[in-house]
Amino acid sequence: MIVCIAEKPSVAKDIAALLGANRRVVERGVGYMEGNGYQVTWTFGHLCTLKEPHDYHPEWKQWSISALPMIPDRFGIKPIDIDNYKRQLEVIERLMQTATMVVNCGDAGQEGELIQRWVLQRAGCSVPVKRLWISSLTDEAIRVGFQNLRDASDFQSLYEAGLARAIGDWLLGMNATRLYTVRYAPRGQVLSIGRVQTPTLALIVQRQMEIEHFKPEAYWELKTLYREVVFSAEKGRHQDQVKAMQALEVIRDRPLTITSVKKKAGKELPPRLFDLTSLQVACNKKFGMTAEETLTTIQSLYEKKITTYPRVDTTYLSDDIYPKVRDILLGLVTYRHLTTPIVAEKTIRKSKKVFDNSKVTDHHAIIPTGQPVHGLSAREGQVFDLVARHFIAAFYPDCEVSTTTVQARVEEVGFKTSGREVLKPGWRVVFEQDKAQAGKIEGDKDEEAEEQDSDKVLPAFVEGESGLHQPDLREKQTTPPKPYTEATLLRAMETAGKLVESEELREVMKENGIGRPSTRANIIETLFRRGYIVKEKRSQLKATATGIGLIQTINYELLKSAELTGQWEYKLRQIERRELAAADFIHSLKEMVVALVTEVMSGRSSIPPAVTSVPNEPIAPLCPRCGVGRIIRGRTAYGCSAYASGCDYRMSFEEYEQALGAS
């Protein structure tokens, strides 16, 4: 008997129907379906979890400094203590007793692999295991997937990366949370610390501190109005009001002369297809949806078979998708007015910005499947519309534009203005109706105004023309950075806290992001749930006093460094690619936990959690070797805080103190 294990009952039902396993052996949601030589069963996501501290040693049940660090000799798993979870696990254990082969039909990702492997371990599976690996849940995709089942060994490194992630989160979360709670928290309060959660909170707190301590400075901009067009002085800002007034007087009552008119033709490429993060960003900006809400919605669309696998971090398609494009477009019947011009062409456009095998690993970008669409909720309709329009636009011509730059002069003062005209809209027609109907959420007004300003069409200026103008000196003030929204926080997590506008550069930096696309929404929700952040003015994220206090209490840089956490994420990806042994990564984390406990217990810094201002404490010097980590005190010597990322810099206590004294 071949046993197939899906991750959800709904997916198991679809697989069973295709395989002819139509006899239901189900009671109160627990059981399996059988027939045609198959038994198809399911999990409810995780049925097993890593053991808790007291499962290894009874004395670890008490939150005590003396028990730290808690590092088990060997990690183990146990069933999750929920009644129907345990009963379903018992069903799978019984099926294993008569199985001749198992097909792992779990979600085709790292977490899905970990869920299934733990269940198979717990159920005592001893027969060959195959893997169903698909990017959509359409009947065709499932059928083709079963015709091309892969060996479980092909995904061993994926499992090892998932296991290393789980063990790393356990080691850091259990030890750091207990350490800081016992050391610093008032009685009854827990200071929750996590590998991804804490650096994310640190980003929000850092931005908030920058805003609260920002001191605005006045500056003056010289502009002038000529033929209903605003020209800006090329000198830009004046920090000195007296000099700004002098510049104004120089040009007052003197004619403006156009010195240069240059037109440049250009093209705008269609917007990229969606990965999960960019979809969450777009839905947050456009509809005010949270990252978690977007993930839940796109997951629902995937399970309804109308979009592809959502938990992806690429915006590209593989070449094998290209032959399917025409059929997918034909399947989007409600968009026929947009797809007809594409499918009417003999050859559909194929761009390297869309199709690139080197940018696709396990899954491609999120696209429609071309299956019939019906019965969607309002939210599902909005998200599907975004995905569908981006897919359609990818096969439209580029938008052709003309950019005009006009330079002028009044006496010795240079002025400049620019405008842009759309010559051929190309892919923009796909979004015209969408743009007219969609509303902007609060906080997007400035972006909309800037976009309209840059798109203005200029009158026909002629080089050498001259005339009267209306100069104006505008006093302005520097502004603080904007608070994070979920959209901008997701981007910051994707690039490990670095401000990156370029889509190309963001693609390169994804491997070093904080967390994974599939986990970031849950991390943000966890911060809300634990009272570390709140939402203000509909979209702005603000750290609470508790959240600020936690970050200021943490005196160990690694725990809150976005950049270094991003490097850990990169190592997990190396494990997936078989470039790094999972054991080496786990060993480095064990060393870090030991150093963490030693460092915090040395008592060099004890900032009370209730503090809400920026701490005035000395910052440890940067490591002279890697330039990333900071020098910290260990048990036997000083070393670099980035040792978990590979830096092996060491200095004895005596050498360090001598160097400190010399400085």
Phi, psi and omega per residue, in radians:
M1 nan 2.280 3.095
I2 -1.608 2.139 -3.128
V3 -1.781 2.156 3.097
C4 -1.882 2.297 -3.123
I5 -2.096 1.974 3.087
A6 -1.669 2.963 -3.081
E7 -1.552 -0.301 -3.141
K8 -2.472 2.642 3.099
P9 -1.009 -0.666 -3.103
S10 -1.115 -0.698 3.124
V11 -1.213 -0.696 3.102
A12 -1.041 -0.679 -3.140
K13 -1.090 -0.755 3.130
D14 -1.140 -0.744 -3.132
I15 -1.143 -0.761 -3.135
A16 -1.062 -0.708 -3.133
A17 -1.097 -0.699 3.142
L18 -1.232 -0.591 -3.094
L19 -1.492 -0.177 -3.112
G20 1.444 0.354 3.085
A21 -1.593 1.424 -2.948
N22 -1.757 -0.137 3.138
R23 -1.504 2.096 -3.086
R24 -1.548 2.226 3.013
V25 -2.096 1.303 -2.977
V26 -2.300 2.371 3.072
E27 -2.435 2.115 -3.139
R28 0.926 0.757 3.057
G29 1.398 0.009 -3.103
V30 -2.011 2.382 3.094
G31 2.559 -2.495 -3.084
Y32 -2.841 2.999 3.041
M33 -2.091 2.572 -2.955
E34 -2.420 2.612 3.069
G35 2.619 2.681 3.060
N36 1.022 0.510 3.113
G37 1.504 0.108 -3.105
Y38 -2.115 2.601 2.879
Q39 -2.156 2.089 -3.075
V40 -1.939 2.086 -3.139
T41 -2.242 -2.964 -2.980
W42 -2.722 2.907 2.944
T43 -1.976 3.131 3.003
F44 -2.036 0.944 -2.915
G45 1.340 -2.407 -3.136
H46 -1.200 2.184 2.951
L47 -1.771 -0.308 -3.135
C48 -2.212 2.810 3.127
T49 -2.576 2.879 3.056
L50 -1.134 2.531 3.119
K51 -1.064 2.671 3.087
E52 -1.480 2.856 -3.085
P53 -0.890 -0.793 -3.069
H54 -1.226 -0.235 3.052
D55 -1.244 -0.410 3.109
Y56 -1.560 -0.816 -3.132
H57 -2.470 2.154 -3.118
P58 -0.953 -0.591 -3.100
E59 -1.213 -0.276 3.119
W60 -1.359 -0.064 3.120
K61 -1.211 -0.575 3.114
Q62 -1.392 2.380 3.100
W63 -1.401 1.662 -3.048
S64 -2.338 2.431 3.092
I65 -1.047 -0.616 -3.075
S66 -1.149 -0.360 -3.140
A67 -1.480 -0.138 -3.064
L68 -1.661 2.559 -0.035
P69 -1.384 2.556 3.076
M70 -1.624 1.874 -3.131
I71 -2.292 1.727 -3.140
P72 -1.075 2.585 3.081
D73 -1.137 -0.656 3.127
R74 -2.579 2.247 -3.125
F75 -1.377 2.530 3.128
G76 -2.334 2.935 3.139
I77 -2.056 2.830 3.092
K78 -2.594 2.775 3.108
P79 -1.148 2.548 3.020
I80 -1.258 2.365 -2.990
D81 -1.453 1.141 3.030
I82 -2.236 2.321 -2.936
D83 -0.943 -0.978 -3.069
N84 -1.231 -0.435 3.037
Y85 -1.107 -0.808 -3.113
K86 -1.170 -0.658 3.139
R87 -1.187 -0.647 3.110
Q88 -1.195 -0.643 3.086
L89 -1.104 -0.665 3.091
E90 -1.118 -0.647 3.085
V91 -1.065 -0.822 -3.122
I92 -1.111 -0.684 3.102
E93 -1.055 -0.699 3.122
R94 -1.174 -0.715 -3.133
L95 -1.129 -0.558 3.133
M96 -1.103 -0.466 -3.069
Q97 -1.193 -0.443 -3.139
T98 -2.025 0.091 -3.093
A99 -1.289 2.471 3.001
T100 -1.804 -0.366 3.090
M101 -2.768 2.621 3.093
V102 -2.086 2.413 3.015
V103 -1.956 2.013 3.091
N104 -1.348 1.871 -3.126
C105 -1.860 0.443 -3.131
G106 -1.198 2.967 3.083
D107 -0.900 2.373 -3.032
A108 -1.446 1.181 3.119
G109 -2.743 -3.123 -3.068
Q110 -1.076 -0.804 -3.107
E111 -1.188 -0.676 3.107
G112 -1.096 -0.656 3.106
E113 -1.146 -0.750 -3.126
L114 -1.122 -0.756 3.133
I115 -0.971 -0.861 -3.062
Q116 -1.219 -0.737 -3.108
R117 -1.086 -0.728 3.132
W118 -1.119 -0.714 3.122
V119 -1.109 -0.765 -3.139
L120 -1.133 -0.663 3.081
Q121 -1.098 -0.837 -3.088
R122 -1.138 -0.604 -3.101
A123 -1.420 -0.061 3.098
G124 1.240 0.664 3.141
C125 -1.111 2.248 -3.137
S126 -2.271 0.220 -3.120
V127 -1.890 2.900 3.127
P128 -1.010 2.511 -3.134
V129 -2.107 2.274 3.045
K130 -1.922 2.846 -3.085
R131 -2.141 2.187 2.969
L132 -1.522 2.079 -3.070
W133 -2.194 1.821 -3.063
I134 -2.339 2.758 -3.129
S135 -1.883 -0.038 3.012
S136 -2.628 2.885 -3.086
L137 -1.834 0.364 3.066
T138 -1.175 2.737 3.126
D139 -0.997 -0.713 -3.133
E140 -1.096 -0.770 -3.115
A141 -1.105 -0.730 3.133
I142 -1.147 -0.751 -3.123
R143 -1.089 -0.825 3.123
V144 -1.127 -0.652 3.115
G145 -1.064 -0.724 3.116
F146 -1.238 -0.442 3.063
Q147 -1.323 -0.295 -3.087
N148 -2.274 0.817 3.114
L149 -1.048 2.487 -3.106
R150 -1.913 2.783 3.106
D151 -1.242 2.464 3.118
A152 -1.024 -0.526 -3.113
S153 -1.104 -0.401 3.105
D154 -1.089 -0.383 -3.041
F155 -1.996 0.318 -3.139
Q156 -1.069 -0.736 -3.126
S157 -1.188 -0.538 3.080
L158 -1.130 -0.762 3.084
Y159 -1.100 -0.760 -3.115
E160 -1.106 -0.642 3.090
A161 -1.155 -0.736 3.104
G162 -1.120 -0.703 3.114
L163 -1.149 -0.756 3.124
A164 -1.083 -0.684 3.107
R165 -1.095 -0.812 -3.108
A166 -1.118 -0.760 3.141
I167 -1.176 -0.712 3.106
G168 -1.072 -0.748 3.110
D169 -1.131 -0.660 3.103
W170 -1.119 -0.891 -3.087
L171 -1.018 -0.848 -3.075
L172 -1.312 -0.799 -3.083
G173 -1.117 -0.858 -3.113
M174 -1.111 -0.842 -3.060
N175 -1.274 -0.805 -3.094
A176 -1.189 -0.707 3.138
T177 -1.092 -0.809 3.135
R178 -1.179 -0.698 -3.105
L179 -1.069 -0.905 -3.085
Y180 -1.291 -0.549 3.098
T181 -1.142 -0.864 -3.118
V182 -1.188 -0.647 -3.046
R183 -1.345 -0.660 -2.951
Y184 -2.183 -0.443 -2.963
A185 -1.343 2.519 2.984
P186 -1.074 2.745 -3.096
R187 -1.006 2.301 3.120
G188 1.571 -0.110 -3.139
Q189 -1.865 2.453 3.120
V190 -1.946 2.275 3.057
L191 -1.718 1.696 -3.062
S192 -1.402 2.209 -3.099
I193 -2.237 2.383 -3.136
G194 -2.469 2.782 -3.073
R195 -1.057 -0.657 -3.140
V196 -1.831 -0.653 -3.090
Q197 -1.025 -0.801 -3.030
T198 -1.222 -0.806 3.064
P199 -1.067 -0.571 3.107
T200 -1.159 -0.786 3.070
L201 -1.076 -0.667 -3.138
A202 -1.088 -0.636 3.090
L203 -1.061 -0.776 -3.116
I204 -1.162 -0.758 -3.134
V205 -1.134 -0.757 3.141
Q206 -1.055 -0.786 3.121
R207 -1.096 -0.696 -3.129
Q208 -1.143 -0.699 3.104
M209 -1.138 -0.667 3.098
E210 -1.083 -0.690 -3.131
I211 -1.218 -0.823 -3.067
E212 -1.160 -0.528 -3.097
H213 -1.785 0.205 -3.131
F214 -1.284 2.338 3.097
K215 -1.965 1.906 -3.106
P216 -1.163 2.535 3.104
E217 -2.159 2.414 -3.128
A218 -1.372 2.552 3.002
Y219 -2.612 2.896 -3.055
W220 -2.238 2.387 3.116
E221 -2.024 2.299 3.126
L222 -1.681 2.104 3.119
K223 -2.320 2.896 3.071
T224 -2.618 2.619 -3.112
L225 -1.843 2.117 3.132
Y226 -2.358 2.147 -3.110
R227 0.918 0.776 3.084
E228 1.134 0.299 3.108
V229 -2.083 2.328 3.121
V230 -1.482 2.176 3.036
F231 -1.841 2.452 3.113
S232 -1.888 2.441 3.106
A233 -1.105 2.377 -3.105
E234 -1.156 -0.431 3.132
K235 -1.137 -0.434 3.104
G236 1.441 -2.292 -3.032
R237 -1.423 2.529 2.971
H238 -1.918 2.156 3.099
Q239 -1.457 -0.349 -3.098
D240 -1.874 2.102 -3.087
Q241 -1.152 -0.657 -3.123
V242 -1.061 -0.809 3.136
K243 -1.176 -0.606 3.098
A244 -1.115 -0.734 3.127
M245 -1.149 -0.648 3.113
Q246 -1.109 -0.718 3.119
A247 -1.113 -0.636 3.115
L248 -1.128 -0.765 -3.111
E249 -1.133 -0.553 -3.134
V250 -1.081 -0.642 -3.040
I251 -1.726 -0.145 -3.111
R252 -1.154 2.369 3.102
D253 1.120 0.331 3.062
R254 -2.074 2.501 -3.023
P255 -1.237 2.660 3.047
L256 -1.719 2.383 -3.133
T257 -2.121 2.277 3.078
I258 -1.322 2.135 -3.076
T259 -1.829 -0.345 -3.096
S260 -2.786 2.366 3.034
V261 -2.273 1.965 -3.097
K262 -2.151 2.284 3.077
K263 -1.982 2.407 -3.124
K264 -2.348 2.165 3.112
A265 -1.395 2.524 -3.139
G266 -2.657 3.048 3.139
K267 -2.291 2.500 3.020
E268 -1.929 2.165 3.132
L269 -1.300 2.696 3.061
P270 -1.040 2.684 3.094
P271 -1.103 2.670 -3.134
R272 -1.155 2.746 2.964
L273 -1.166 2.954 -3.046
F274 -1.601 2.385 2.688
D275 -1.725 3.141 -3.053
L276 -1.127 -0.751 -3.094
T277 -1.105 -0.814 -3.122
S278 -1.144 -0.550 3.065
L279 -1.190 -0.730 3.106
Q280 -1.120 -0.688 3.102
V281 -1.097 -0.822 -3.110
A282 -1.109 -0.743 -3.117
C283 -1.215 -0.562 3.088
N284 -1.197 -0.769 -3.132
K285 -1.225 -0.697 -2.987
K286 -1.507 -0.706 -3.042
F287 -2.073 -0.028 -3.104
G288 1.248 0.345 -3.124
M289 -1.364 2.479 3.048
T290 -1.281 2.842 3.110
A291 -1.060 -0.713 -3.136
E292 -1.147 -0.697 3.138
E293 -1.126 -0.711 3.109
T294 -1.123 -0.776 3.133
L295 -1.066 -0.781 3.130
T296 -1.079 -0.698 -3.103
T297 -1.211 -0.810 -3.116
I298 -1.227 -0.517 3.044
Q299 -1.133 -0.694 3.105
S300 -1.117 -0.716 3.112
L301 -1.128 -0.631 3.080
Y302 -1.121 -0.789 -3.125
E303 -1.232 -0.381 3.036
K304 -1.500 0.064 3.000
K305 1.272 0.288 -3.084
I306 -1.843 -0.157 2.967
T307 -2.330 2.869 -3.095
T308 -1.500 3.110 -3.073
Y309 -0.904 2.210 -2.962
P310 -1.581 -0.412 -2.973
R311 -1.490 1.086 -3.023
V312 -2.084 2.758 3.137
D313 -2.192 0.511 3.063
T314 -2.218 2.602 3.101
T315 -1.880 0.291 -3.082
Y316 -1.975 2.830 3.023
L317 -1.985 2.642 3.045
S318 -1.468 2.779 -3.060
D319 -1.067 -0.489 -3.096
D320 -1.217 -0.194 3.096
I321 -1.415 -0.468 -3.024
Y322 -0.955 -0.781 3.133
P323 -1.102 -0.288 -3.112
K324 -1.614 -0.150 -3.005
V325 -1.041 -0.792 -3.083
R326 -1.045 -0.782 -3.138
D327 -1.148 -0.649 3.110
I328 -1.115 -0.776 3.137
L329 -1.109 -0.722 3.117
L330 -1.119 -0.498 3.129
G331 -1.309 -0.276 -3.141
L332 -1.507 1.218 -2.956
V333 -1.131 -0.562 -3.129
T334 -1.306 -0.148 3.110
Y335 -1.939 0.404 -3.032
R336 -1.022 -0.603 3.131
H337 -1.104 -0.394 3.119
L338 -1.696 -0.547 -3.080
T339 -1.480 -0.436 -3.091
T340 -0.966 -0.798 3.128
P341 -1.065 -0.502 -3.119
I342 -1.352 -0.909 -3.058
V343 -1.230 -0.299 3.096
A344 -1.259 -0.390 3.122
E345 -1.257 2.561 3.122
K346 -1.136 -0.707 3.130
T347 -2.155 2.202 3.106
I348 -1.427 2.426 -3.105
R349 -0.948 2.399 3.072
K350 -2.274 1.875 -3.062
S351 -1.826 2.529 3.063
K352 -1.178 -0.334 3.085
K353 -1.332 -0.179 3.128
V354 -1.986 -0.812 -3.087
F355 -1.852 2.001 3.139
D356 -2.722 1.797 -3.108
N357 -1.029 -0.540 -3.094
S358 -1.218 -0.298 -3.125
K359 -1.757 0.092 -3.113
V360 -2.119 2.232 3.075
T361 -1.889 -1.690 -3.092
D362 -1.367 -0.622 -3.064
H363 -2.450 2.724 3.111
H364 -1.716 -3.096 -3.138
A365 -1.041 2.850 3.137
I366 -1.364 2.108 3.137
I367 -2.424 2.887 3.040
P368 -1.214 2.748 3.076
T369 -1.644 -0.276 -3.082
G370 1.541 0.044 3.102
Q371 -1.302 2.704 3.124
P372 -0.981 2.440 -3.101
V373 -1.961 2.166 3.093
H374 -2.806 2.747 3.057
G375 1.186 0.551 -3.137
L376 -1.506 2.560 2.995
S377 -1.272 2.985 -3.141
A378 -1.033 -0.794 -3.137
R379 -1.127 -0.767 3.127
E380 -1.061 -0.677 3.118
G381 -1.105 -0.734 3.131
Q382 -1.108 -0.799 -3.097
V383 -1.202 -0.746 3.118
F384 -1.080 -0.689 -3.140
D385 -1.049 -0.741 3.096
L386 -1.057 -0.854 -3.113
V387 -1.076 -0.778 -3.101
A388 -1.123 -0.802 -3.106
R389 -1.148 -0.682 3.105
H390 -1.128 -0.650 3.116
F391 -1.162 -0.803 3.141
I392 -1.075 -0.787 -3.085
A393 -1.070 -0.501 -3.103
A394 -1.072 -0.342 -3.079
F395 -1.924 0.141 3.062
Y396 -1.544 2.834 3.065
P397 -1.138 2.794 3.047
D398 -1.105 2.689 3.027
C399 -1.429 2.184 -3.133
E400 -1.680 2.249 -3.083
V401 -2.269 2.809 3.033
S402 -2.191 2.151 3.137
T403 -1.835 2.195 -3.139
T404 -1.919 2.226 3.076
T405 -2.027 2.157 -3.098
V406 -2.057 2.222 3.080
Q407 -1.962 2.537 -3.123
A408 -2.469 2.980 -3.135
R409 -2.572 2.426 2.979
V410 -2.159 1.946 -2.993
E411 0.984 -2.116 -3.118
E412 -1.765 0.119 -3.092
V413 -1.685 2.145 -3.138
G414 -1.545 2.500 3.091
F415 -2.245 2.822 -3.084
K416 -2.674 2.542 2.985
T417 -2.575 2.848 3.132
S418 -2.598 2.769 3.112
G419 -2.667 2.893 -3.091
R420 -2.386 2.448 -3.140
E421 -2.177 2.310 3.090
V422 -1.462 2.046 -3.128
L423 -1.502 -0.835 3.076
K424 -2.330 2.041 -3.009
P425 -1.134 -0.497 3.134
G426 0.951 -2.201 -3.080
W427 -1.132 -0.295 -3.090
R428 -1.091 -0.444 -3.127
V429 -1.112 -0.417 -3.134
V430 -1.133 -0.476 -3.050
F431 -1.890 0.053 -3.069
E432 -1.089 -0.886 3.134
Q433 -1.139 -0.697 3.133
D434 -1.053 -0.727 -3.104
K435 -1.214 -0.597 -3.122
A436 -1.239 -0.596 -3.045
Q437 -1.575 -0.530 -2.987
A438 -1.328 2.477 3.063
G439 -1.689 2.718 3.098
K440 -1.684 2.459 3.047
I441 -1.429 2.839 -3.114
E442 -1.023 2.352 3.121
G443 1.886 -0.217 -3.121
D444 -1.739 0.023 -3.034
K445 -1.118 -0.699 -3.135
D446 -1.110 -0.749 -3.130
E447 -1.088 -0.710 -3.135
E448 -1.138 -0.742 3.141
A449 -1.112 -0.742 3.136
E450 -1.095 -0.714 -3.132
E451 -1.115 -0.767 3.134
Q452 -1.124 -0.660 -3.118
D453 -1.135 -0.743 -3.106
S454 -1.248 -0.370 -3.119
D455 -1.602 0.068 -3.057
K456 -1.149 2.492 3.101
V457 -1.653 2.242 -3.082
L458 -1.530 2.661 3.014
P459 -1.174 2.983 -3.089
A460 -1.396 1.570 3.070
F461 -1.353 2.586 3.127
V462 -2.130 2.309 3.141
E463 -1.051 2.251 3.133
G464 1.745 -0.291 3.122
E465 -1.148 2.702 -3.058
S466 -2.575 2.686 3.135
G467 -3.125 3.141 -3.139
L468 -1.297 2.695 -3.134
H469 -2.551 2.985 -3.103
Q470 -2.112 1.650 -3.130
P471 -1.260 2.689 -3.093
D472 -2.654 2.376 3.082
L473 -1.896 2.041 -3.059
R474 -1.867 2.145 3.071
E475 -1.513 2.287 3.113
K476 -2.346 3.021 3.091
Q477 -2.273 2.530 3.049
T478 -1.100 2.578 -3.084
T479 -2.028 2.614 3.122
P480 -1.264 2.885 3.038
P481 -1.078 2.685 -3.123
K482 -1.376 2.553 3.046
P483 -1.053 2.664 3.074
Y484 -1.158 2.474 2.824
T485 -1.846 3.040 3.092
E486 -1.082 -0.603 -3.137
A487 -1.123 -0.868 -3.107
T488 -1.270 -0.511 3.085
L489 -1.196 -0.708 3.090
L490 -1.045 -0.724 3.098
R491 -1.136 -0.701 3.116
A492 -1.127 -0.689 3.097
M493 -1.146 -0.636 -3.124
E494 -1.140 -0.544 -3.082
T495 -1.994 0.433 3.081
A496 0.933 0.744 3.025
G497 1.483 -0.025 -3.124
K498 -1.565 2.465 3.138
L499 -1.386 1.903 -3.069
V500 -2.255 2.013 3.132
E501 -1.577 -0.561 -3.053
S502 -1.220 2.230 3.093
E503 -1.141 -0.651 -3.133
E504 -1.086 -0.795 -3.112
L505 -1.191 -0.628 3.092
R506 -1.055 -0.689 3.121
E507 -1.020 -0.760 -3.106
V508 -1.151 -0.631 -3.020
M509 -1.484 -0.096 -3.051
K510 -1.031 -0.554 -3.098
E511 -1.184 -0.326 -3.135
N512 -1.896 0.359 -3.132
G513 -1.306 2.919 3.068
I514 -1.470 2.065 -3.130
G515 1.253 -2.983 3.124
R516 -2.043 2.770 3.099
P517 -0.879 -0.667 -3.073
S518 -1.292 -0.290 -3.068
T519 -1.885 -0.285 -3.002
R520 -1.131 -0.684 3.129
A521 -1.060 -0.737 -3.130
N522 -1.161 -0.626 3.105
I523 -1.088 -0.803 3.134
I524 -1.092 -0.751 3.115
E525 -1.102 -0.640 3.104
T526 -1.091 -0.710 3.112
L527 -1.112 -0.669 3.046
F528 -1.116 -0.852 -3.030
R529 -1.095 -0.603 -3.105
R530 -1.546 0.063 3.053
G531 1.339 0.357 3.139
Y532 -1.523 -0.448 3.101
I533 -2.416 2.758 3.044
V534 -2.375 2.963 3.124
K535 -1.932 2.307 3.111
E536 -2.155 2.642 3.113
K537 0.880 0.762 3.062
R538 1.279 -0.708 -2.978
S539 -2.282 -0.279 -3.053
Q540 -1.403 2.334 3.111
L541 -1.630 2.336 -3.137
K542 -2.337 2.343 3.089
A543 -1.328 2.433 3.079
T544 -1.417 2.999 3.078
A545 -1.027 -0.624 3.110
T546 -1.138 -0.762 3.136
G547 -1.138 -0.751 3.112
I548 -1.120 -0.767 -3.137
G549 -1.056 -0.697 3.139
L550 -1.079 -0.825 -3.112
I551 -1.130 -0.669 3.138
Q552 -1.290 -0.370 3.095
T553 -1.348 -0.578 -3.082
I554 -1.218 1.992 -3.095
N555 -1.868 0.383 -3.135
Y556 -2.152 1.884 -2.932
E557 -0.984 -0.657 -3.091
L558 -1.010 -0.569 -3.056
L559 -1.195 -0.417 -3.056
K560 -2.159 0.191 -3.132
S561 -1.505 2.010 3.122
A562 -1.137 -0.703 -3.092
E563 -1.143 -0.772 -3.112
L564 -1.261 -0.607 3.055
T565 -1.118 -0.634 3.058
G566 -1.091 -0.619 3.094
Q567 -1.171 -0.641 3.065
W568 -1.084 -0.722 3.127
E569 -1.062 -0.673 3.112
Y570 -1.086 -0.689 3.124
K571 -1.130 -0.627 3.076
L572 -1.128 -0.631 3.079
R573 -1.211 -0.598 3.063
Q574 -1.095 -0.653 3.093
I575 -1.087 -0.756 3.103
E576 -1.004 -0.668 -3.084
R577 -1.540 0.125 -3.137
R578 1.096 0.505 3.091
E579 -1.689 -0.177 -3.127
L580 -2.549 2.409 3.115
A581 -1.356 2.357 3.126
A582 -1.029 -0.634 -3.132
A583 -1.068 -0.638 3.137
D584 -1.179 -0.708 3.117
F585 -1.119 -0.807 -3.135
I586 -1.110 -0.687 3.112
H587 -1.071 -0.724 3.138
S588 -1.135 -0.620 3.108
L589 -1.220 -0.635 3.078
K590 -1.082 -0.751 3.103
E591 -1.076 -0.696 -3.131
M592 -1.132 -0.704 3.127
V593 -1.101 -0.739 3.096
V594 -1.064 -0.803 3.135
A595 -1.124 -0.651 3.125
L596 -1.054 -0.871 -3.124
V597 -1.072 -0.761 -3.140
T598 -1.091 -0.788 -3.094
E599 -1.096 -0.856 -3.078
V600 -1.186 -0.686 -3.108
M601 -1.284 -0.251 3.073
S602 -1.205 -0.313 3.028
G603 1.255 0.422 -3.121
R604 -1.226 -0.370 3.135
S605 -2.505 2.217 3.092
S606 -2.436 1.496 -3.117
I607 -1.607 2.146 -3.117
P608 -1.097 2.489 -3.065
P609 -1.103 -0.334 -3.066
A610 -1.445 -0.131 -3.091
V611 -1.119 2.369 -3.110
T612 -2.115 0.172 3.077
S613 -1.955 2.923 -3.133
V614 -1.170 2.219 -3.100
P615 -1.189 2.438 3.117
N616 -1.764 1.346 -3.115
E617 -2.252 2.685 -3.137
P618 -1.122 2.463 3.107
I619 -1.658 2.292 -3.141
A620 -1.071 2.500 -3.097
P621 -1.165 2.650 3.083
L622 -1.173 2.614 3.109
C623 -1.167 2.247 -3.122
P624 -1.241 -0.260 -3.091
R625 -1.575 -0.950 -3.066
C626 -1.696 -0.385 3.138
G627 1.231 0.164 -3.120
V628 -1.952 -0.975 -3.137
G629 -1.334 3.086 3.101
R630 -2.122 2.709 -3.083
I631 -1.310 2.185 -3.135
I632 -2.230 2.759 3.137
R633 -1.514 2.200 3.068
G634 -1.821 -2.930 -3.114
R635 -1.257 -0.627 -3.046
T636 -2.065 -0.228 -3.099
A637 -2.910 3.009 2.981
Y638 -1.518 2.564 3.132
G639 -2.659 -3.097 -3.092
C640 -1.542 2.381 3.134
S641 -1.177 -0.241 -3.135
A642 -1.666 0.413 -3.116
Y643 -1.092 -0.517 3.120
A644 -1.169 -0.317 3.100
S645 -1.727 0.132 3.011
G646 1.965 -0.099 -3.126
C647 -1.402 2.203 -3.079
D648 -1.915 0.427 -3.135
Y649 -1.113 2.317 3.128
R650 -2.406 2.603 3.057
M651 -2.628 2.316 -3.129
S652 -1.143 2.809 3.121
F653 -0.975 -0.753 -3.075
E654 -1.143 -0.805 -3.130
E655 -1.095 -0.717 -3.112
Y656 -1.133 -0.801 -3.120
E657 -1.149 -0.616 3.077
Q658 -1.134 -0.767 3.131
A659 -1.113 -0.679 3.134
L660 -1.146 -0.703 3.122
G661 -1.174 -0.643 -3.129
A662 -1.182 -0.508 -3.121
S663 -1.436 nan nan
